[in-house]
Amino acid sequence: MVLKSNLKIFDFAETSIPICSLEALSSPSHLPAKHVAALPTLGQTSSFSLLPNGNLSAVADGRHLQCILQLETCVNCLLSVQYATPRGFLSDLDSKLISKCDETPSSNEPCFNLEFLEPKSDQNGVRRLLDYYTRTSIWDFPGRSTLNSTTSAITIRLFMKNVILKQKLMNYLDALFPFKITVFENIEVLTGSSRPTEQESAIGFIQSPRFPDAYPRNIQKNFTIVNRNPKGFVRLVFDDFHMHFQSEMRILDSDFTELFNSRSDYRRPPALSSKADRLFVIFASHDFSQLIGFRAKYEFVDDKEWPEQPTYIDCDRHFESHGGVVSMTNYDELVHTHIDCVFLVGKFPSMSSTFDHIYLKVEEFHMQGYGMKLEVHDGMTSTSERLLFLMDAQSRSQLALKQPTTGYSSSDHTMPAFYVRLRGYLTSTSGLSIVYSQFYRWSTALCPGNGEFHCENARCIKTTLRCDTINHCGDGSDEVCSVSDDIYEHSNDNEIAGIITVVIGACLLLLLILLLLAILTRVYRNKLVFRLRREVSQLQRTPPTETDITTGPSMQTVGDRRFYVLPENQISVIEAPPTYDDALKHPSVLTGYPTPAYANPSYAQSPTEDTPTSSQAQEGPPTYTSRAQPTPSSAPPPATARRKRQQKPVERPPADTTEASSSPRPQDDSPESSEAAKDSESWV
């Protein structure tokens, strides 16, 4: 919407101030005419008409009017508007139809609207139409007849068309104009006593204008807190304090002694108690504004002593980083005192709006003290929704039951923050750990920003919060860390040292394996020897039974040959291999049949040896008979045979020497001779 450039300052010598000047009648209907008026006198009441001299006949022809009047007054003043309510002239249905001027600008139906707008706190000088904090129409509350401003400036906007088409509307306009605006001082007097009644309470609150929103510029407000008991006292504790450092707050005692001044000590005011029955709080924003402002609780008491009064030492902190831990490790001076600490966890105002959430979780709360209390609110102020309230020490299992496993996440995306307050008598600074981090949600596997880490729960946090033993993601995924290769400096010395380490380790491992094998071998050998000795001793103590003898194999000798005799269920007889002497007696036989056996030259007698007598010849072994020719008698027996004959002479019965020498020896037909002959043939 375009504003008309010419402005007009009215002289207050006039009895009434018109909202629309005569120039508005000649200007185009789509361009509003804007005027500025000043009301500098405190307590002054001014009348405001639609047109100069209260003339409504100029709009009888159905012209469209758009007018804007901006009013200014002193910095410590406010404006109060008194007007006639439309309920006595129009029905609720008519009020709804007539008030829709902005919704149906091209309609020819009658329309009228009167609005009171208050500017935003961050605007200074001449303001645009849309830069408003509140926008109140006379149709919003048809039964209300008074409206008080929160600042020293107010803007009146009027829009009307075709009002002559509805007589009821014309009657209401005659009653509405002129309406009155009064200037009054911005002072608030609060009275009460320690004994509450239906009309008064022993406890109350004071706060900055528009709390918890930003307070207006160029405004001054005074609070006077009075105890009805002349011998009573007033206690004051600030729950919130977030003012611009150029704004000013002063707290005066009953004798006007200054107890606190934010210009000299910029902090949340300490807990104060008056010397008498009243306190004074003076707030001046000057030309600055700040979100939140202040809020304090006052209490009327009869006793001056205050044993639980919090210490004067400031312990408030504002945590604005991307993540960290709230603790009390650096507040040793607060030990053995009553504390009242406020921690604001929020992001920098100038920080990128990408991180639109804050994660917070109480990991530990087992502080030593008396009456320790911990509060967590979802927001920047004490009036925000309370999420958690803890009293005295809490174990980890108790904390897990009183808060979500994934922690808390801020609900306000425009200004995410948490208000944490700790109160009580402190005896140790340990035992408090509150983890927080700023994040934003991102569904893909990688975060779009540089230096950001993607948690497994679809949160993006700063990479600097990883691997610091603190769970900033809420699911612990930022603490799953692996050592990267680039943290080591690669060099030849490092490589040689690594190779030497590997070789030494391999050698030590090999020695350990060999030592283990030696120990196992020794143990196994000892066990084996012990088992064999035990078996031998058992065999020696237990004689063989007849069954073992009959069932086991045996060795039998028949002549010069040995036989293994096995049980009947196995092979009956297995001939044993010949001895070495038997093998020499019977050398290998040439192939082919019939081939006579030949004499072993080792058994032939040499001419130098003595020829045995006939009696000695009878003592030798029996004559070998076979199908081959007999061995010549001139072949001497071998030396082995001679030694055997000498050592073991065979006793024979006496025979006729004459017959033995003159005739050949007859064949022995005894069974032993036949069996011996068969045995001899088997070696051929």
Secondary structure, DSSP 8 states (H G I E B T S, - for coil): ----S---B--TTSSSEESS-THHHHS-TTS-EEEEEEE-STT-EEEEESSGGG--GGGTT---EEEEEEEEE-TTEEEEEE---GGGTS-HHHHHHHT-TTT-TT--S-EEEEEEEEE-TT--SS--TT-EEEEEETTTSTT--EEE-SSSEEEEEEEEE-GGG-HHHHHHHHHHSSEEEEEEE-EEEEEE-SS--SS--SEEEEE-TTTTS---SS-EEEEEEEESSTT-EEEEEEEEEE--TTSEEEEE-TT--EEEETTTS-S----EE-SSSEEEEEEE-TT---SSEEEEEEEEES-S--TT---SS---EEE-SSEEEE--TT-GGGTTEEEEEEEEEE--TTS-TT--EEEEEEEEE---EEEEEEEEEESSSTTSEEEEEEES-B-HHHHHHHS-TT-EE-S-SSS-EEEEEEEEEES-S-SEEEEEEEEEE--SSS-SSTTEEE-TTSEEEEGGGTTSSS--SSSSGGG-----GGGS---HHHHHHHHHHHHHHHHHHHHHHHHHHHHHHHHHHHHHHHHHHHHHHHHHHS---HHHHHHS-EEEEETTEEEEE--TTS-SEEE----HHHHHHS----SSSS------GGGS--TTS----HHHHHHS------SS----TTS---HHHHHHHHHS--------HHHHHHS------SHHHHHHHHHHHHT-
